[in-house]
Amino acid sequence: MTTSTRRRDAVANRQAILDAAAELLRQDPQASIDAIATSAGLTRRAVYGHFRSREALLAELLERGAAEISRAVEGIRHDDPATRIAMLATAIWQSIADIKLVVQMLVHGPLEKLVGEAIAPVRRALLEAVESGAARGSFRRDQDPALTSLLIERTALGMLDVAVARGLDDDAQRMLAVSALGIAGLDWRASRDVVDALGSPTGGVA
């Protein structure tokens, strides 16, 4: 076997481990290294040859998932802050199959700081929309926009966690966006109208 072949095999094995881990951990966050190795068609020793510990494997998955969330919201722009928040919520929902693990770690995981740094662009986009809406008077102005943004984030993460665990359909996507706007200060009817007007999940993306 040539060196280049061994390298290709090593890359393929690493990807197989990551893919198997992502799938198993979405189903069971406590899935063992042995289960991951079996699913990847490799040995436990082979897994440890690529990742020194289960935490190292988990950290790479979290970074990959967080990057996927950030990519999902890249380029989302809209002059109306409410529409922008609805678009952010919709884009994140579209990535839900890839982010269950990230959601769980952000809600109650030991690697919260690591993932939090990775999704900083999402948090900035949300805060900018909340600040803009508050400045215009369309969002609530009785509390710090940073607190409103945090409340939206925490509520959304909890809803995503429940939605994935229960296998909720796309009605949950609408519910997520409407709830986010409600926290920002819109009443439920206005929030519903914004989400309904949005139409296509990609509508309005620059």
Protein Blocks (a to p, Z undefined) as FASTA:
>chain_A
ZZklmmmmmmmmmmmmmmmmmmmmmmmmkbcfklmmmmnopafklmmmmpmbfklmmmmm
mmmmmmmmmmmmgoiacfblklmmmmmmmmmmmmmmmmmmmmmmmmmpcklmmmmmmmmm
mmmmmmmmmmmmmmnopacckbcfklmmmmmmmmmmmmmmmmmmnopafklmmmmmmmmm
mmnopafklmmmmmmmnmpakgoiZZ
